[in-house]
Amino acid sequence: MARGAVEIWYAAWGDARAGYLVDLIRRPAESVVRVAVFRRGEAARVRRQVFARQALVVDADGEGATLESWRLDRSGCAGRIEDLALDCPYRLHEPAVTMVPAWVGRISAAVPALRSTPGTVIEAPGSTGGVPCVFTRYRVGDIARARWFLISAQGFDDGDARCEISGGWLGGRWALTGYLRLGDQLVPLNQPMANLRRFRAQATGAVDGPARRFDVSYRSRRLTLRLTAEAPSDAFVVLEREGATTIHTTLFGSCALDLTIDGSPRHLVARDRCLLELKG
């Protein structure tokens, strides 16, 4: 895989029965539509279609993109690939969170600059609506050497909480960032320098017995949290092989979040409906 800057827009949504991950990708020499479909009891399937690089058109504000029949932006996702057609409008819960600012990428080209927003699907295949989703854009200068993990818990059982934490390999250690959303309250966890002492990564997606496991914690004056996540190894699909690294992804992850904010403890669970990803 050739080195060079790669830009990706993606939307992911689903529940314990089915999930969809749609990527529009602009690489140095081509543009790609990639759609991963997860269905309970079936092997996940990844569909790809390659176009000329200039076929991908980015909106003036950079927030959305069009590639042939595909449109992916802050209002929804639609397009057709092979035997699959999607038309999925969603409502995002603003504001977007810049999880990794662009200046970090100037320190290391292998760390993705990441901007993410949780939301709720208005209408989706096989659903009456109300399915949690996330819309994300990121750019990475050297994807072939990049290493990262992502825990995206957008559907806790109590319905009002969202949490997303990602880690990038920087200078021989994991640098973590994220956000927590409790109803209308947004708690950014995205201060790069402070996060070096506030975050800890105990497990980052390695295979442990029959599952891949993740375990991260965060501590500040106002907030402490521990987010653990796992999914069976066979629930992950290989999205891509980039240089010497491989992207393993599932939408059937389970998460447990223990947090204390302003002195009030909560325990939240999301079963079989979280996006978990490891690139390494």
C-alpha positions as CSV (number, residue, x, y, z in Angstrom):
1,M,0.0,0.0,0.0
2,A,1.5,3.3,-1.0
3,R,2.2,5.8,1.7
4,G,0.7,9.3,1.6
5,A,-2.2,11.2,3.1
6,V,-5.6,9.4,3.2
7,E,-8.9,11.1,4.0
8,I,-11.9,9.1,5.2
9,W,-15.5,10.0,5.9
10,Y,-17.6,7.3,7.6
11,A,-20.9,6.6,9.1
12,A,-21.7,3.6,11.3
13,W,-25.0,2.5,12.8
14,G,-26.7,-0.7,14.1
15,D,-28.1,-2.7,16.9
16,A,-27.7,-6.3,18.1
17,R,-29.2,-7.7,14.9
18,A,-27.4,-5.8,12.1
19,G,-25.0,-3.0,11.6
20,Y,-23.5,-1.0,8.7
21,L,-20.2,0.8,8.3
22,V,-19.9,3.0,5.2
23,D,-16.5,4.6,4.3
24,L,-15.7,7.1,1.5
25,I,-12.0,7.2,1.1
26,R,-9.6,9.4,-0.8
27,R,-6.2,7.8,-1.2
28,P,-3.1,9.3,-3.0
29,A,-3.9,7.4,-6.2
30,E,-7.6,6.5,-6.0
31,S,-11.0,6.9,-4.3
32,V,-12.9,4.0,-2.7
33,V,-16.3,3.2,-1.4
34,R,-16.2,0.5,1.3
35,V,-19.3,-0.9,2.9
36,A,-19.1,-3.5,5.7
37,V,-22.4,-5.2,6.7
38,F,-22.8,-7.2,9.9
39,R,-25.7,-9.5,10.5
40,R,-26.2,-11.7,13.5
41,G,-25.5,-15.3,12.7
42,E,-23.7,-14.5,9.4
43,A,-20.2,-13.8,8.5
44,A,-19.6,-10.0,8.0
45,R,-19.2,-9.0,4.4
46,V,-17.1,-6.1,3.0
47,R,-18.0,-4.6,-0.4
48,R,-15.5,-2.2,-2.2
49,Q,-15.6,-0.2,-5.4
50,V,-12.6,1.8,-6.7
51,F,-12.7,5.0,-8.7
52,A,-10.3,7.6,-9.9
53,R,-9.0,9.9,-7.1
54,Q,-10.7,13.0,-8.6
55,A,-14.1,11.2,-8.6
56,L,-14.5,12.0,-4.9
57,V,-15.8,15.6,-4.4
58,V,-15.5,17.2,-1.0
59,D,-18.0,19.8,0.2
60,A,-16.7,23.4,0.6
61,D,-16.8,23.0,4.4
62,G,-15.0,19.6,4.3
63,E,-17.8,18.0,6.3
64,G,-19.3,15.8,3.5
65,A,-18.3,14.1,0.4
66,T,-19.8,12.6,-2.8
67,L,-18.4,9.7,-4.8
68,E,-20.4,8.5,-7.8
69,S,-23.8,7.3,-6.5
70,W,-22.7,7.8,-2.8
71,R,-23.4,10.8,-0.6
72,L,-22.1,10.9,3.0
73,D,-22.5,14.0,5.1
74,R,-23.9,15.3,8.4
75,S,-27.5,14.6,7.3
76,G,-27.3,11.0,6.1
77,C,-25.7,8.3,4.0
78,A,-27.0,7.0,0.7
79,G,-25.7,5.1,-2.3
80,R,-25.6,1.7,-4.1
81,I,-22.8,-0.9,-4.4
82,E,-23.3,-4.3,-6.0
83,D,-26.6,-5.7,-4.7
84,L,-26.8,-3.3,-1.8
85,A,-28.7,0.0,-1.8
86,L,-28.7,2.3,1.3
87,D,-30.7,5.4,2.1
88,C,-30.1,6.3,5.8
89,P,-31.0,9.8,7.1
90,Y,-29.9,10.6,10.6
91,R,-29.9,13.4,13.1
92,L,-26.6,14.3,14.7
93,H,-26.3,15.5,18.3
94,E,-24.2,18.6,17.8
95,P,-21.6,19.9,18.4
96,A,-19.0,17.7,16.7
97,V,-15.9,16.9,18.8
98,T,-12.4,17.3,17.4
99,M,-10.9,14.3,19.1
100,V,-7.4,14.7,17.5
101,P,-6.5,18.2,16.2
102,A,-4.7,18.6,13.0
103,W,-1.5,19.9,14.7
104,V,-0.9,16.4,16.2
105,G,-0.6,15.1,12.6
106,R,2.3,17.5,12.1
107,I,4.1,15.8,15.0
108,S,3.4,12.3,13.6
109,A,2.0,11.6,10.2
110,A,0.8,8.2,11.5
111,V,-1.7,9.6,14.0
112,P,-5.2,10.3,12.5
113,A,-6.6,13.8,12.9
114,L,-10.2,12.8,14.0
115,R,-13.5,14.7,14.2
116,S,-16.6,12.8,15.3
117,T,-20.3,13.3,16.1
118,P,-22.8,10.9,17.6
119,G,-26.4,10.8,16.3
120,T,-29.6,8.9,15.9
121,V,-30.8,7.2,12.7
122,I,-34.2,8.4,11.5
123,E,-34.7,5.5,9.1
124,A,-32.5,2.5,8.4
125,P,-32.8,-0.9,6.6
126,G,-34.7,-3.3,8.8
127,S,-35.4,-0.7,11.4
128,T,-38.2,1.7,12.4
129,G,-35.6,4.3,13.4
130,G,-34.0,5.4,16.7
131,V,-30.8,3.4,16.0
132,P,-27.7,5.1,17.4
133,C,-25.1,6.1,14.9
134,V,-21.8,8.1,14.6
135,F,-20.5,10.3,11.8
136,T,-16.7,10.8,11.6
137,R,-14.1,12.3,9.4
138,Y,-10.4,11.7,9.8
139,R,-7.1,12.3,7.9
140,V,-3.9,10.4,8.4
141,G,-0.7,11.3,6.6
142,D,0.9,7.8,6.6
143,I,-1.8,5.2,6.9
144,A,0.6,2.3,6.1
145,R,2.5,2.8,9.4
146,A,-0.4,4.1,11.5
147,R,-1.6,2.2,14.6
148,W,-4.8,2.9,16.4
149,F,-7.8,1.5,18.3
150,L,-11.3,2.8,18.6
151,I,-14.2,2.2,21.1
152,S,-17.4,3.8,19.9
153,A,-20.3,3.1,22.3
154,Q,-23.3,4.9,20.9
155,G,-26.1,2.9,22.3
156,F,-26.0,2.3,26.1
157,D,-29.1,0.6,27.5
158,D,-30.3,3.6,29.4
159,G,-30.5,5.5,26.1
160,D,-29.0,8.9,27.0
161,A,-25.3,8.2,27.1
162,R,-22.6,8.1,24.4
163,C,-18.9,7.5,24.7
164,E,-16.1,7.4,22.2
165,I,-12.4,6.8,23.0
166,S,-9.6,6.4,20.5
167,G,-5.9,5.8,20.9
168,G,-3.1,6.4,18.5
169,W,0.5,5.1,18.8
170,L,2.7,8.1,19.3
171,G,6.3,8.2,20.4
172,G,6.3,4.6,21.8
173,R,3.1,4.9,23.8
174,W,-0.7,5.2,23.3
175,A,-2.0,8.7,23.2
176,L,-5.8,8.7,24.0
177,T,-8.7,11.1,23.4
178,G,-12.4,11.0,23.4
179,Y,-15.7,12.4,24.6
180,L,-18.6,11.5,26.9
181,R,-22.2,12.6,26.2
182,L,-24.9,12.3,28.9
183,G,-28.2,13.5,27.5
184,D,-27.6,17.1,26.4
185,Q,-24.3,17.4,28.4
186,L,-21.1,17.0,26.4
187,V,-17.9,16.3,28.3
188,P,-14.9,16.6,26.0
189,L,-12.0,14.3,26.9
190,N,-9.8,15.8,24.1
191,Q,-7.0,17.8,25.7
192,P,-3.8,16.3,24.1
193,M,-1.3,17.3,26.7
194,A,-3.5,16.8,29.8
195,N,-4.6,13.4,28.5
196,L,-1.1,12.1,28.7
197,R,-1.5,11.9,32.4
198,R,-5.3,11.5,32.7
199,F,-5.8,8.4,30.4
200,R,-4.5,4.9,30.8
201,A,-4.8,2.0,28.3
202,Q,-4.8,-1.4,30.0
203,A,-5.9,-3.4,26.9
204,T,-6.1,-2.2,23.3
205,G,-7.8,-4.9,21.3
206,A,-5.3,-7.8,21.5
207,V,-6.9,-11.3,21.3
208,D,-7.5,-12.6,24.9
209,G,-8.9,-16.2,24.8
210,P,-12.0,-16.2,22.5
211,A,-12.3,-12.4,22.3
212,R,-10.6,-9.1,21.6
213,R,-10.6,-6.9,24.6
214,F,-10.2,-3.2,25.3
215,D,-9.8,-1.5,28.7
216,V,-9.2,2.2,29.2
217,S,-9.5,4.6,32.1
218,Y,-9.6,8.4,32.7
219,R,-9.2,10.5,35.8
220,S,-9.6,14.3,36.3
221,R,-10.8,16.4,39.2
222,R,-14.4,16.3,37.9
223,L,-14.6,12.9,36.3
224,T,-13.3,9.3,36.6
225,L,-14.3,6.6,34.2
226,R,-13.4,3.1,33.1
227,L,-14.5,1.8,29.7
228,T,-14.1,-1.9,29.0
229,A,-15.2,-3.5,25.7
230,E,-15.0,-6.8,24.0
231,A,-16.3,-8.9,21.2
232,P,-15.6,-12.5,20.0
233,S,-12.6,-12.6,17.7
234,D,-14.8,-14.1,14.9
235,A,-17.1,-11.1,15.1
236,F,-14.4,-8.9,13.6
237,V,-13.8,-8.5,9.9
238,V,-10.6,-7.5,8.1
239,L,-11.5,-4.1,6.6
240,E,-8.1,-3.5,5.0
241,R,-4.5,-4.4,5.0
242,E,-2.4,-1.2,5.1
243,G,1.4,-1.8,4.7
244,A,2.4,-4.1,7.5
245,T,-0.8,-3.4,9.5
246,T,-4.4,-4.7,9.4
247,I,-7.7,-3.1,10.3
248,H,-10.0,-5.4,12.4
249,T,-13.5,-4.1,12.9
250,T,-16.8,-5.2,14.4
251,L,-20.2,-3.5,15.1
252,F,-21.1,-6.2,17.6
253,G,-19.0,-5.1,20.5
254,S,-20.2,-4.9,24.1
255,C,-19.1,-2.1,26.5
256,A,-19.4,-1.4,30.2
257,L,-18.8,2.1,31.4
258,D,-18.3,2.9,35.1
259,L,-18.0,6.6,35.8
260,T,-18.3,9.2,38.6
261,I,-19.0,12.7,37.5
262,D,-19.3,15.6,40.0
263,G,-19.5,12.9,42.8
264,S,-22.4,10.9,41.2
265,P,-21.6,7.3,40.1
266,R,-23.2,5.5,37.2
267,H,-22.8,2.1,35.6
268,L,-23.8,1.8,32.0
269,V,-23.9,-1.2,29.6
270,A,-24.1,-1.5,25.8
271,R,-24.6,-5.0,24.6
272,D,-23.6,-6.3,21.1
273,R,-23.9,-2.9,19.3
274,C,-20.7,-1.0,19.7
275,L,-18.1,-0.2,17.0
276,L,-14.7,-1.6,18.0
277,E,-11.6,-1.3,15.8
278,L,-8.0,-2.1,16.0
279,K,-5.3,-1.2,13.5
280,G,-2.0,-2.9,14.2
